Amino acid sequence: MTVTWQPMFSEYSVFTAFLFFVSFTVLCYFVSKYAGWRMLWVMGVGVIFTIARCTLPIELPGTRNIHLPSFFSKLFHLSRMPIWRTISPLQIFLTFWVIGALFFLIRTVSRIMCNIYAPLEEDSTPSRRMNELYEKMLQELGCEKRGTLLMSSSISVARSVGFFYPNVVLPIASENMSDEKVCYTLKHEILHYLHHDVWINLAAEILSCLFWWNPAVYLLQYTATNLLELRCDSHVCKDLSDEQMLDYSQMLLDAFQTSPEQKDPLFSGLLGGLKRKARSHDVKRRFQQICNAVEKKPQQKWVSAVAFIISCTLFMGSYTVTFQTDELPPLDEIGTVTYNFEDDSSYIMRRPDGTLELFINHQTYGTLSPEKLKEEPYVSMLIVDVYRER
């Protein structure tokens, strides 16, 4: 009988995809400290890899199986055992997963509405001077679309809230700032729009809503938010003199010292919208980047290229191994309705190295010794060779 190999979806492949995502996220977090904002393109490619790995958790021919410790065997087994009628812990977890995702998605939509429409309720119109500076920055950056400049008393740090237009909200205190510092602020916020940072933050926020239980998602969001701010700082300081870059740094420091604690990474602001405790470290990184530009230190562009190569290696390597437990179906259950061997969904796969692997309902249940082939029910099962017909 000829059997054609087909990709197989199992919880063990999903577990492998989870390990890839966590490894990639940790890699981005540490490498970004040396590569700076240029890690953004590596993160973008890595996220595409992650989506592909999570949506295509397949087992390829010749995949190397790594057996997990017995603790995981018991954990997987307990997750599938009914605790009330047919309800298992895995089903309960999936239910809470969906409920939590809906809750966080609704909260995100509410925050979007609040951040976009709340400033419109402010009874404060920007002065002619502020409008002129806003128009000047639009022309300087080559932004063809004209958004809305708003002044608000409910914020202390400028922020960009434009998805389709370069809408900028400034605190009322900005009226007392010099023209030069207002231009720095407006340029920073308009660059967020030109770089589509609000959309990037929105994508990261949706990802954290869907996988709210995964700490690695929040680490990825945190890293991306900081890199977006570093990129804007780099472009703002690109054509500035050393003295002007120091003035820009002082403006960041003043904003950091006067702004209250807040957390809203969805809408990019001058300080990134992170809590003060975490933000102090992030602002130091931004100061360091500006200092390096003043001192004309060469940027280590090769670091991001190395990170990209490592990410590709992790992605390809994740399809060459799978993790599985050592559990085999109990002998007293063999032949019951639960394990049906009469169709092609249950078989023994012989790997190129001679390893015999048992599959039941297209799910792997560990390896068999050659002696087992002489026992029931294995003696009557179909043996599938990965590379040749039988």
VOVEXMI-608773 format. One record per residue (C-alpha): residue number from 1; residue in one letter; x, y, z. Coordinates in Angstrom, 3 decimals, decimal comma. Example, Ala and Ser with C-alpha at 12.3 -4.5 7.8 and 13.67 -1.06 7.14 Angstrom:
BEGIN
- resi; resn; x; y; z
- 1; A; 12,300; -4,500; 7,800
- 2; S; 13,670; -1,060; 7,140
end
This chain:
BEGIN
- resi; resn; x; y; z
- 1; M; 0,000; 0,000; 0,000
- 2; T; 1,321; 3,440; -0,911
- 3; V; 0,934; 6,177; 1,670
- 4; T; 1,624; 9,831; 0,803
- 5; W; 3,135; 11,878; 3,603
- 6; Q; 1,102; 14,938; 4,664
- 7; P; 1,946; 17,753; 7,116
- 8; M; 0,557; 17,056; 10,590
- 9; F; -0,745; 19,575; 13,102
- 10; S; -0,240; 18,734; 16,768
- 11; E; 0,067; 20,444; 20,145
- 12; Y; 3,758; 19,551; 20,162
- 13; S; 4,352; 21,551; 16,995
- 14; V; 2,489; 24,472; 18,549
- 15; F; 4,771; 24,162; 21,572
- 16; T; 7,788; 24,328; 19,240
- 17; A; 6,338; 27,472; 17,614
- 18; F; 5,900; 29,006; 21,068
- 19; L; 9,561; 28,344; 21,895
- 20; F; 10,630; 29,994; 18,627
- 21; F; 8,604; 33,121; 19,390
- 22; V; 9,995; 33,425; 22,917
- 23; S; 13,581; 32,915; 21,668
- 24; F; 13,139; 35,507; 18,923
- 25; T; 11,622; 38,064; 21,320
- 26; V; 14,431; 37,699; 23,862
- 27; L; 16,971; 37,993; 21,025
- 28; C; 15,399; 41,273; 19,832
- 29; Y; 15,320; 42,698; 23,342
- 30; F; 19,030; 42,161; 24,022
- 31; V; 20,371; 42,862; 20,530
- 32; S; 18,355; 46,118; 20,274
- 33; K; 20,554; 47,549; 23,033
- 34; Y; 23,474; 47,440; 20,597
- 35; A; 21,802; 47,748; 17,187
- 36; G; 19,439; 50,581; 18,137
- 37; W; 16,406; 51,452; 16,054
- 38; R; 17,744; 49,511; 13,053
- 39; M; 16,480; 46,389; 14,778
- 40; L; 12,988; 47,450; 13,698
- 41; W; 13,263; 45,841; 10,266
- 42; V; 14,610; 42,658; 11,848
- 43; M; 11,636; 42,633; 14,232
- 44; G; 9,269; 43,092; 11,293
- 45; V; 10,752; 40,114; 9,462
- 46; G; 10,788; 38,121; 12,696
- 47; V; 7,108; 38,804; 13,334
- 48; I; 6,337; 37,506; 9,827
- 49; F; 8,368; 34,393; 10,645
- 50; T; 6,468; 34,016; 13,909
- 51; I; 3,091; 34,277; 12,190
- 52; A; 4,206; 31,701; 9,620
- 53; R; 5,528; 29,383; 12,337
- 54; C; 2,386; 29,664; 14,452
- 55; T; -0,047; 29,250; 11,556
- 56; L; 1,964; 26,417; 9,973
- 57; P; 3,031; 24,256; 12,925
- 58; I; 3,803; 21,217; 10,784
- 59; E; 6,125; 18,264; 11,162
- 60; L; 8,400; 17,726; 8,176
- 61; P; 9,928; 14,440; 6,986
- 62; G; 13,168; 13,788; 8,820
- 63; T; 12,224; 16,034; 11,731
- 64; R; 14,201; 15,250; 14,852
- 65; N; 12,033; 14,451; 17,875
- 66; I; 13,185; 15,627; 21,297
- 67; H; 11,482; 13,949; 24,224
- 68; L; 10,366; 16,228; 27,021
- 69; P; 10,841; 15,282; 30,690
- 70; S; 8,167; 13,184; 32,389
- 71; F; 6,764; 16,321; 34,031
- 72; F; 5,535; 17,563; 30,648
- 73; S; 4,110; 14,131; 29,862
- 74; K; 1,955; 14,335; 32,973
- 75; L; 1,043; 17,943; 32,230
- 76; F; -0,101; 17,162; 28,680
- 77; H; -1,998; 14,141; 29,932
- 78; L; -3,757; 16,090; 32,710
- 79; S; -4,686; 18,892; 30,315
- 80; R; -6,720; 16,424; 28,228
- 81; M; -8,367; 14,553; 31,101
- 82; P; -12,036; 15,480; 31,696
- 83; I; -12,602; 17,101; 35,088
- 84; W; -16,368; 17,477; 34,680
- 85; R; -18,254; 15,430; 32,110
- 86; T; -16,349; 16,067; 28,845
- 87; I; -14,747; 19,368; 29,900
- 88; S; -10,952; 19,274; 30,222
- 89; P; -8,499; 21,849; 31,648
- 90; L; -7,339; 22,576; 28,087
- 91; Q; -10,891; 23,518; 27,074
- 92; I; -11,196; 25,755; 30,138
- 93; F; -7,924; 27,487; 29,246
- 94; L; -9,077; 28,051; 25,659
- 95; T; -12,345; 29,523; 26,949
- 96; F; -10,543; 31,954; 29,246
- 97; W; -8,167; 32,756; 26,377
- 98; V; -11,062; 33,833; 24,135
- 99; I; -12,806; 35,782; 26,917
- 100; G; -9,576; 37,571; 27,832
- 101; A; -8,819; 38,420; 24,201
- 102; L; -12,276; 39,920; 23,722
- 103; F; -11,918; 41,948; 26,921
- 104; F; -8,547; 43,410; 25,928
- 105; L; -9,709; 44,110; 22,360
- 106; I; -12,729; 46,043; 23,645
- 107; R; -10,495; 47,968; 26,050
- 108; T; -8,112; 48,831; 23,197
- 109; V; -10,950; 50,165; 21,033
- 110; S; -12,138; 52,256; 23,990
- 111; R; -8,653; 53,717; 24,447
- 112; I; -8,447; 54,586; 20,751
- 113; M; -11,725; 56,465; 20,916
- 114; C; -10,679; 58,245; 24,095
- 115; N; -7,292; 59,348; 22,757
- 116; I; -8,666; 60,523; 19,431
- 117; Y; -11,873; 62,264; 20,471
- 118; A; -11,090; 63,500; 23,997
- 119; P; -8,785; 66,329; 22,778
- 120; L; -11,527; 67,494; 20,403
- 121; E; -13,644; 68,374; 23,411
- 122; E; -10,987; 70,780; 24,674
- 123; D; -11,957; 74,413; 24,300
- 124; S; -8,471; 75,499; 23,261
- 125; T; -7,499; 76,641; 19,789
- 126; P; -3,816; 76,793; 18,794
- 127; S; -2,437; 80,247; 18,255
- 128; R; -1,427; 81,574; 14,862
- 129; R; 2,226; 81,082; 15,810
- 130; M; 1,693; 77,395; 16,590
- 131; N; -0,202; 76,827; 13,324
- 132; E; 2,587; 78,493; 11,357
- 133; L; 5,237; 76,332; 13,012
- 134; Y; 3,103; 73,247; 12,303
- 135; E; 2,838; 74,190; 8,601
- 136; K; 6,571; 74,834; 8,496
- 137; M; 7,368; 71,358; 9,817
- 138; L; 4,959; 69,712; 7,373
- 139; Q; 6,720; 71,413; 4,470
- 140; E; 10,194; 70,648; 5,820
- 141; L; 9,389; 66,929; 6,148
- 142; G; 7,631; 66,809; 2,777
- 143; C; 4,320; 65,711; 4,284
- 144; E; 1,638; 66,373; 1,670
- 145; K; -1,306; 65,683; 3,953
- 146; R; -2,324; 68,301; 6,469
- 147; G; -3,741; 67,081; 9,738
- 148; T; -5,056; 68,928; 12,750
- 149; L; -3,026; 70,627; 15,457
- 150; L; -4,786; 70,481; 18,821
- 151; M; -3,979; 71,979; 22,217
- 152; S; -5,053; 70,107; 25,305
- 153; S; -4,879; 70,699; 29,053
- 154; S; -5,356; 66,979; 29,794
- 155; I; -1,863; 65,947; 28,640
- 156; S; 1,622; 67,066; 29,632
- 157; V; 3,593; 65,552; 26,743
- 158; A; 2,953; 65,935; 23,004
- 159; R; 1,596; 62,946; 21,120
- 160; S; 0,691; 61,855; 17,609
- 161; V; -2,836; 60,452; 17,190
- 162; G; -3,172; 60,409; 13,419
- 163; F; -3,873; 57,141; 11,641
- 164; F; -4,645; 58,727; 8,269
- 165; Y; -3,550; 62,336; 8,860
- 166; P; -0,664; 63,893; 10,825
- 167; N; -2,798; 64,927; 13,786
- 168; V; -0,720; 66,238; 16,686
- 169; V; -1,872; 67,081; 20,203
- 170; L; 0,298; 69,474; 22,207
- 171; P; -0,056; 70,427; 25,871
- 172; I; -1,168; 74,013; 26,428
- 173; A; 2,159; 74,670; 28,155
- 174; S; 3,809; 74,408; 24,729
- 175; E; 2,673; 77,965; 24,021
- 176; N; 5,395; 79,131; 26,416
- 177; M; 8,164; 77,180; 24,660
- 178; S; 10,593; 78,729; 22,185
- 179; D; 9,991; 78,320; 18,455
- 180; E; 12,965; 76,004; 18,197
- 181; K; 11,702; 73,584; 20,854
- 182; V; 8,181; 73,624; 19,435
- 183; C; 9,650; 72,710; 16,036
- 184; Y; 11,574; 69,814; 17,613
- 185; T; 8,379; 68,540; 19,202
- 186; L; 6,251; 68,915; 16,079
- 187; K; 8,913; 67,297; 13,909
- 188; H; 9,145; 64,342; 16,273
- 189; E; 5,378; 63,780; 16,247
- 190; I; 4,958; 64,235; 12,487
- 191; L; 7,737; 61,688; 11,942
- 192; H; 5,675; 59,201; 13,953
- 193; Y; 2,930; 59,644; 11,352
- 194; L; 5,286; 59,442; 8,356
- 195; H; 6,858; 56,248; 9,720
- 196; H; 3,408; 54,738; 10,380
- 197; D; 4,331; 54,262; 14,028
- 198; V; 0,718; 54,487; 15,195
- 199; W; -0,147; 51,550; 12,952
- 200; I; 2,859; 49,592; 14,221
- 201; N; 1,829; 50,261; 17,816
- 202; L; -1,730; 49,231; 16,971
- 203; A; -0,514; 45,927; 15,481
- 204; A; 1,595; 45,268; 18,594
- 205; E; -1,369; 46,113; 20,809
- 206; I; -3,678; 43,728; 18,931
- 207; L; -1,027; 41,012; 19,208
- 208; S; -0,843; 41,539; 22,978
- 209; C; -4,648; 41,388; 23,156
- 210; L; -4,838; 38,095; 21,294
- 211; F; -2,004; 36,515; 23,295
- 212; W; -2,544; 38,342; 26,584
- 213; W; -1,289; 35,351; 28,594
- 214; N; 2,142; 35,307; 26,921
- 215; P; 4,748; 37,559; 28,660
- 216; A; 6,948; 37,482; 25,546
- 217; V; 4,305; 39,489; 23,641
- 218; Y; 4,575; 42,368; 26,115
- 219; L; 8,364; 42,243; 25,898
- 220; L; 8,105; 42,505; 22,112
- 221; Q; 5,695; 45,448; 22,404
- 222; Y; 7,952; 47,189; 24,921
- 223; T; 11,007; 46,758; 22,696
- 224; A; 9,198; 47,981; 19,573
- 225; T; 7,862; 51,101; 21,332
- 226; N; 11,337; 52,107; 22,486
- 227; L; 12,863; 51,506; 19,060
- 228; L; 10,226; 53,704; 17,414
- 229; E; 11,197; 56,577; 19,713
- 230; L; 14,886; 56,022; 18,991
- 231; R; 14,184; 56,163; 15,265
- 232; C; 12,336; 59,480; 15,564
- 233; D; 15,138; 60,953; 17,697
- 234; S; 17,688; 59,868; 15,111
- 235; H; 15,815; 61,543; 12,257
- 236; V; 15,143; 64,728; 14,242
- 237; C; 18,846; 65,091; 15,114
- 238; K; 20,052; 64,157; 11,654
- 239; D; 20,541; 67,747; 10,418
- 240; L; 21,063; 69,461; 13,774
- 241; S; 24,268; 70,971; 15,040
- 242; D; 25,906; 69,711; 18,213
- 243; E; 24,410; 72,582; 20,219
- 244; Q; 20,947; 71,948; 18,800
- 245; M; 21,166; 68,246; 19,657
- 246; L; 22,023; 69,180; 23,225
- 247; D; 18,988; 71,493; 23,307
- 248; Y; 16,842; 68,625; 22,064
- 249; S; 18,218; 66,396; 24,835
- 250; Q; 17,413; 69,056; 27,407
- 251; M; 13,862; 69,247; 26,067
- 252; L; 13,498; 65,482; 26,526
- 253; L; 14,816; 65,735; 30,066
- 254; D; 12,409; 68,567; 30,923
- 255; A; 9,476; 66,581; 29,509
- 256; F; 10,516; 63,525; 31,467
- 257; Q; 10,780; 65,421; 34,758
- 258; T; 7,449; 67,219; 34,428
- 259; S; 5,258; 64,459; 32,959
- 260; P; 3,136; 62,348; 35,338
- 261; E; 3,210; 58,569; 35,346
- 262; Q; 1,147; 57,141; 32,513
- 263; K; 1,025; 54,116; 30,290
- 264; D; -0,332; 54,188; 26,774
- 265; P; 2,057; 52,650; 24,255
- 266; L; -0,661; 52,677; 21,600
- 267; F; -0,229; 56,357; 20,748
- 268; S; 3,355; 57,488; 20,386
- 269; G; 4,406; 60,514; 22,370
- 270; L; 7,603; 62,403; 22,991
- 271; L; 8,536; 59,963; 25,772
- 272; G; 6,925; 56,825; 24,405
- 273; G; 4,049; 56,705; 26,914
- 274; L; 5,731; 54,315; 29,364
- 275; K; 5,735; 54,372; 33,146
- 276; R; 8,345; 56,512; 34,824
- 277; K; 10,187; 53,588; 36,416
- 278; A; 10,815; 51,848; 33,095
- 279; R; 11,077; 55,100; 31,178
- 280; S; 14,147; 56,396; 33,056
- 281; H; 16,253; 53,609; 31,564
- 282; D; 14,766; 54,140; 28,096
- 283; V; 15,396; 57,891; 28,141
- 284; K; 19,028; 57,226; 29,083
- 285; R; 19,323; 55,118; 25,935
- 286; R; 17,949; 57,998; 23,912
- 287; F; 20,438; 60,395; 25,490
- 288; Q; 23,235; 57,960; 24,726
- 289; Q; 22,202; 57,787; 21,078
- 290; I; 22,283; 61,587; 20,823
- 291; C; 25,660; 61,722; 22,590
- 292; N; 27,058; 59,190; 20,131
- 293; A; 25,840; 61,384; 17,268
- 294; V; 27,503; 64,445; 18,829
- 295; E; 30,768; 62,523; 19,290
- 296; K; 30,499; 61,190; 15,716
- 297; K; 30,787; 57,580; 16,898
- 298; P; 30,180; 55,048; 14,086
- 299; Q; 26,939; 53,111; 14,324
- 300; Q; 27,144; 49,339; 14,511
- 301; K; 24,898; 48,550; 11,559
- 302; W; 26,275; 45,016; 11,281
- 303; V; 24,632; 44,007; 14,559
- 304; S; 21,140; 44,064; 13,035
- 305; A; 22,384; 41,992; 10,084
- 306; V; 23,747; 39,362; 12,469
- 307; A; 20,448; 39,383; 14,358
- 308; F; 18,616; 38,803; 11,067
- 309; I; 20,810; 35,800; 10,259
- 310; I; 20,212; 34,364; 13,727
- 311; S; 16,436; 34,884; 13,341
- 312; C; 16,459; 33,060; 9,987
- 313; T; 18,460; 30,228; 11,545
- 314; L; 16,003; 29,947; 14,428
- 315; F; 13,063; 29,931; 12,020
- 316; M; 14,474; 27,232; 9,752
- 317; G; 15,745; 25,261; 12,719
- 318; S; 12,312; 25,277; 14,343
- 319; Y; 11,061; 23,056; 11,493
- 320; T; 13,820; 20,496; 11,946
- 321; V; 12,912; 19,527; 15,522
- 322; T; 9,728; 18,838; 17,427
- 323; F; 9,207; 18,362; 21,118
- 324; Q; 7,074; 15,492; 22,328
- 325; T; 6,306; 13,605; 25,494
- 326; D; 7,279; 10,036; 26,246
- 327; E; 3,730; 8,883; 26,860
- 328; L; 2,407; 5,906; 24,867
- 329; P; -1,250; 4,849; 24,779
- 330; P; -2,025; 2,381; 27,602
- 331; L; -2,214; -1,247; 26,429
- 332; D; -5,708; -1,675; 27,838
- 333; E; -6,928; 1,163; 25,609
- 334; I; -5,405; -0,187; 22,405
- 335; G; -8,083; -1,271; 19,983
- 336; T; -10,874; 0,728; 21,659
- 337; V; -12,892; 3,397; 19,948
- 338; T; -10,492; 6,028; 21,269
- 339; Y; -7,618; 4,568; 19,258
- 340; N; -8,855; 3,368; 15,906
- 341; F; -6,187; 1,612; 13,827
- 342; E; -8,416; 0,584; 10,940
- 343; D; -7,802; 3,700; 8,849
- 344; D; -4,678; 5,541; 7,682
- 345; S; -4,713; 7,986; 10,606
- 346; S; -2,751; 5,587; 12,865
- 347; Y; 0,529; 4,053; 11,750
- 348; I; 4,216; 3,594; 12,545
- 349; M; 6,606; 5,967; 10,765
- 350; R; 10,131; 4,796; 10,092
- 351; R; 12,607; 7,671; 10,062
- 352; P; 15,757; 7,656; 7,878
- 353; D; 17,874; 6,744; 10,920
- 354; G; 15,720; 3,681; 11,611
- 355; T; 13,750; 5,264; 14,470
- 356; L; 10,198; 3,916; 14,734
- 357; E; 7,658; 6,537; 15,733
- 358; L; 4,059; 5,767; 16,668
- 359; F; 1,267; 8,017; 15,339
- 360; I; -2,345; 7,738; 16,473
- 361; N; -4,929; 9,936; 14,794
- 362; H; -2,015; 11,774; 13,127
- 363; Q; -0,533; 12,647; 16,532
- 364; T; 2,833; 11,396; 17,715
- 365; Y; 2,913; 9,188; 20,814
- 366; G; 6,652; 8,558; 21,085
- 367; T; 9,058; 5,999; 19,711
- 368; L; 8,965; 2,203; 19,625
- 369; S; 11,729; -0,348; 19,924
- 370; P; 12,078; -2,924; 17,083
- 371; E; 10,932; -5,629; 19,528
- 372; K; 7,552; -3,918; 19,864
- 373; L; 6,787; -4,710; 16,216
- 374; K; 6,346; -8,343; 17,228
- 375; E; 3,623; -7,486; 19,744
- 376; E; -0,020; -6,612; 19,315
- 377; P; -1,378; -4,262; 18,170
- 378; Y; 1,847; -2,935; 16,603
- 379; V; 2,423; -6,085; 14,555
- 380; S; -0,717; -5,391; 12,519
- 381; M; -0,180; -1,650; 12,072
- 382; L; 0,868; 0,020; 8,840
- 383; I; 4,573; 0,959; 8,672
- 384; V; 5,255; 4,105; 6,639
- 385; D; 8,731; 4,825; 5,339
- 386; V; 9,331; 8,554; 5,016
- 387; Y; 11,309; 8,389; 1,778
- 388; R; 10,195; 5,292; -0,085
- 389; E; 7,073; 3,283; -0,784
- 390; R; 6,182; 0,007; 0,859
end
